[in-house]
Amino acid sequence: VIVNDVTKTPNFLPNRFLPKTASELAIPMLVAGQLIGVFDVQSEQYDYFNSESVSVQKTLASQVAVAVENARAFNQVQHKTNQLQIVSEVSAQIARIQDPEQLIFEVADKISTNLNLYHIHIYILEEDNETLHLVAGTGQAPCRHVGTGYRLNLNTDDDLIVRSAKANQPLIDNQVHYEAAREFNPFLPDTRSLLVIPIRAGGQLLGVMEIHANREFAFTQDDVQIESLLADQIGVALQNARSFTEIQRAKAENDRLFNSALDLIGTANFDGYFLQLNPAWETTLGFSRMELMAVPFIQ
């Protein structure tokens, strides 16, 4: 768009910092046909822009557009690389945690700290397979709901968290308005974007991770992919921690039965020696376990 006399153009918007503008040229900055900005040139002379100057400025606009797009692409790659590095580090750290409850708190804290999040909530699906229990929350804004028994029901409640859990897929709301944010959670009034990711292991829903951002359009499909990868790692770690807890519980019960049994129970190796004996051996035979294990059991 060329305006060689701004005083004769009704839609010209004067700029008090550029009071001497007499002519103006605006050129769209395009990359592969996609608009990424506008290159705006102003002159203090009337009738300044002709076909030759327009051609020059269009060339400059194209070069600037390509440079901007390249810079954006570089920043996106760097951002994605950094996030993947964080995912790798967090995954390695949480894989070593064997207590499910500690795991969830550690996950929330590490994700929030490393990704500098406004807020994060982690819900765990209870054994009834219809109740999501909020067990961890942290971020720049403190969580007021953890520890209060806050729960959502998959059958009766209807919000982004429940819809994500029922659909078993990530959901984004990149335009959470102030009133909706206050109604949704009065303790997080600055929420402007929400990303909700199911936590799964082997296709089974274990919980939901809810990430808050304090700006609109904060989440992209790249964020969905990366956070989904992290959620899957959390799911595997949680399932492993639960399995470890179950094994420990079963072992404790087995040890209790072993030690309290009146029958003589033990294990032996192929060399003919006892490896383990329950207390009933000492009570019944009158020998100590050390004496019984010191000689081949055939004796």
C-alpha positions in Angstrom: 0.0 0.0 0.0 1.5 3.3 -1.1 0.3 6.7 0.3 2.3 9.6 -1.3 0.4 12.3 0.5 -0.8 11.3 4.0 -2.9 14.5 4.3 -5.2 13.2 1.6 -5.8 9.7 3.2 -8.7 9.5 5.7 -7.4 6.2 7.2 -3.9 7.5 8.0 -3.1 7.2 11.7 -0.8 10.1 12.7 2.1 9.2 15.0 3.1 12.0 17.4 6.6 10.7 17.5 6.8 11.0 13.7 5.1 14.3 13.0 6.9 15.0 9.7 5.6 12.0 7.9 4.5 13.0 4.4 4.6 9.7 2.5 4.2 6.1 3.7 4.8 2.7 2.2 3.6 -0.6 3.8 4.7 -4.0 2.4 3.5 -7.4 3.7 6.4 -9.6 4.9 5.7 -13.0 3.4 7.4 -16.4 3.6 5.9 -19.1 1.4 2.8 -17.0 1.1 2.3 -16.7 4.9 2.1 -13.3 6.5 4.6 -12.8 9.3 4.6 -9.0 9.6 4.5 -5.7 7.8 7.5 -3.6 6.6 6.6 0.1 7.0 8.6 2.9 5.5 7.9 6.6 6.0 9.4 9.7 4.4 9.3 13.4 5.1 8.8 14.1 1.4 5.6 14.0 -0.5 5.5 11.8 -3.6 8.6 10.0 -2.3 7.8 6.4 -3.3 7.9 5.4 -7.0 8.1 2.0 -8.7 11.9 1.8 -8.3 11.8 2.5 -4.5 8.9 0.1 -4.1 10.9 -2.6 -5.8 13.9 -2.0 -3.5 11.8 -2.0 -0.4 9.9 -5.2 -1.4 13.3 -6.9 -1.7 14.3 -5.7 1.7 10.9 -6.8 3.1 11.4 -10.3 1.7 14.9 -10.5 3.2 13.7 -9.4 6.6 10.8 -11.8 6.4 13.2 -14.8 5.7 15.5 -13.6 8.5 12.7 -13.4 11.0 11.3 -16.8 10.0 14.8 -18.4 10.3 15.3 -16.8 13.8 11.9 -18.1 14.9 12.6 -21.6 13.6 16.0 -21.6 15.4 14.3 -20.5 18.6 11.7 -23.2 18.3 14.3 -25.8 17.8 16.3 -24.6 20.7 13.2 -24.5 22.9 12.2 -28.0 21.9 15.7 -29.3 22.5 15.8 -27.7 25.9 12.5 -29.2 26.8 13.5 -32.7 25.6 16.7 -32.3 27.7 14.5 -31.5 30.8 12.2 -34.4 30.1 15.2 -36.7 29.9 16.6 -35.4 33.2 13.3 -35.5 35.0 12.6 -39.0 33.8 16.0 -40.3 35.0 15.4 -38.7 38.4 11.9 -40.0 39.0 12.8 -43.5 37.7 14.8 -44.0 41.0 11.9 -43.1 43.3 10.1 -46.2 44.6 7.4 -44.6 46.8 4.3 -43.7 44.7 3.3 -40.8 46.9 6.8 -39.3 47.0 7.1 -39.9 43.2 4.1 -37.6 42.4 5.3 -34.8 44.7 8.8 -35.0 43.2 7.4 -35.0 39.7 5.3 -31.9 40.3 8.2 -30.0 41.9 10.8 -31.0 39.3 8.6 -30.2 36.3 7.4 -26.9 37.8 11.0 -25.8 38.6 12.6 -26.9 35.4 10.0 -25.6 33.1 9.3 -22.4 35.1 5.5 -23.1 35.1 2.8 -20.8 36.5 1.2 -23.8 38.0 0.9 -27.6 37.7 -1.6 -30.1 39.1 -1.3 -33.9 39.1 -4.4 -36.0 39.6 -4.3 -39.7 40.3 -7.1 -42.1 39.3 -8.4 -44.0 42.3 -9.2 -47.7 42.4 -12.8 -47.1 41.6 -11.7 -45.9 38.1 -14.0 -42.9 38.2 -12.5 -40.5 40.7 -9.5 -38.2 40.1 -7.8 -37.2 43.3 -5.6 -34.1 43.3 -2.4 -35.2 45.0 0.2 -32.7 44.0 0.3 -29.0 42.9 3.0 -26.4 42.8 4.4 -23.6 40.7 4.9 -19.8 40.8 1.4 -19.6 42.4 1.0 -21.9 45.5 -1.6 -24.7 45.5 -4.5 -24.3 47.9 -6.3 -27.6 47.1 -3.7 -30.2 47.7 -4.4 -32.0 51.1 -8.0 -30.9 51.2 -9.4 -34.1 49.6 -10.2 -32.3 46.3 -11.6 -34.8 43.8 -13.3 -34.9 40.4 -15.7 -37.5 39.3 -15.5 -38.8 35.7 -19.3 -39.5 35.6 -20.7 -36.3 37.1 -18.1 -33.5 36.6 -17.5 -31.8 33.2 -14.3 -29.8 32.7 -11.2 -30.0 30.6 -9.5 -32.4 33.1 -12.4 -34.8 33.1 -12.8 -34.6 29.3 -9.1 -35.3 28.8 -9.3 -38.3 31.1 -12.4 -39.7 29.5 -11.1 -39.2 26.0 -7.6 -40.4 27.1 -6.0 -37.7 25.0 -4.4 -34.3 25.5 -6.6 -31.1 25.4 -5.6 -27.4 25.1 -7.5 -24.3 26.0 -5.3 -21.4 24.9 -7.8 -18.6 25.8 -9.0 -18.9 29.4 -10.7 -15.5 30.1 -10.3 -13.8 33.5 -13.8 -14.5 34.6 -13.6 -18.2 33.7 -10.2 -18.5 35.4 -11.6 -17.0 38.6 -14.6 -19.3 38.5 -12.5 -22.3 37.6 -10.0 -21.7 40.4 -10.0 -18.4 42.4 -6.5 -19.2 43.7 -5.1 -19.1 40.1 -6.7 -16.0 38.6 -3.8 -15.4 36.2 -4.4 -18.6 34.3 -4.8 -17.8 30.6 -3.9 -21.2 29.0 -4.4 -24.8 30.0 -2.8 -28.0 28.8 -4.2 -31.2 30.1 -2.3 -34.5 29.5 -3.4 -38.0 30.5 -0.8 -40.0 32.5 -0.8 -43.5 31.1 1.1 -46.8 31.2 0.5 -49.5 28.7 -2.5 -47.6 27.4 -4.1 -47.6 30.9 -5.1 -44.3 32.4 -3.4 -43.6 35.7 -4.0 -40.0 36.2 -4.0 -36.5 34.6 -1.3 -33.7 34.5 -2.7 -30.2 34.2 -0.4 -27.3 33.3 -1.3 -23.6 33.7 0.3 -20.7 31.9 -0.3 -17.0 32.6 -0.4 -16.0 29.0 -2.7 -16.7 26.1 -1.7 -19.2 23.3 1.1 -20.5 25.5 0.8 -24.1 24.3 1.6 -25.5 20.8 1.5 -29.0 19.4 5.2 -29.3 20.1 4.3 -28.8 23.8 1.7 -31.4 23.6 4.2 -33.9 22.1 6.9 -33.2 24.7 4.5 -33.1 27.7 2.9 -36.3 26.5 6.3 -37.9 26.4 6.9 -36.7 30.0 3.5 -37.9 31.1 4.2 -41.4 29.7 7.5 -41.5 31.6 5.6 -40.5 34.8 3.1 -43.3 34.1 5.8 -45.9 33.8 7.6 -44.7 36.9 4.3 -44.6 38.8 3.4 -48.1 37.7 6.9 -49.4 38.7 6.7 -47.7 42.1 3.3 -49.2 42.7 4.6 -52.7 41.6 7.5 -52.3 44.0 5.2 -51.3 46.8 3.0 -54.4 46.1 6.1 -56.6 46.1 7.2 -55.2 49.4 3.8 -55.7 50.9 3.6 -59.3 49.6 7.1 -59.9 50.9 6.2 -58.5 54.4 3.1 -60.7 54.5 5.1 -63.7 53.4 7.7 -63.0 56.1 5.0 -62.7 58.7 3.5 -66.1 57.7 7.0 -67.7 57.5 8.0 -66.5 61.0 4.7 -67.3 62.7 4.1 -70.7 61.2 4.2 -73.8 63.6 5.3 -76.0 60.7 9.0 -76.4 60.0 9.6 -74.3 56.8 12.9 -73.7 55.2 15.0 -73.6 52.0 18.1 -75.5 51.0 20.6 -75.4 48.2 21.9 -78.2 46.0 25.0 -78.6 48.2 22.7 -80.0 51.0 22.8 -77.1 53.4 19.9 -75.0 54.7 19.7 -71.5 53.5 16.8 -70.2 55.6 14.8 -71.6 58.5 11.8 -70.3 60.3 11.7 -70.1 64.2 9.7 -73.3 64.5 12.9 -75.3 63.8 14.5 -74.1 67.0 11.3 -74.5 69.0 10.6 -78.0 67.8 14.1 -79.5 67.6 16.0 -77.6 70.3 18.9 -76.7 68.0 19.7 -73.1 67.1 19.4 -72.0 63.4 23.2 -71.6 63.2 23.7 -75.2 64.4 21.1 -76.5 61.9 22.6 -74.5 59.0 26.2 -75.5 59.8 25.9 -79.1 58.7 24.3 -80.8 55.7 20.5 -81.2 56.4 20.7 -84.9 55.8 22.4 -85.2 59.2 
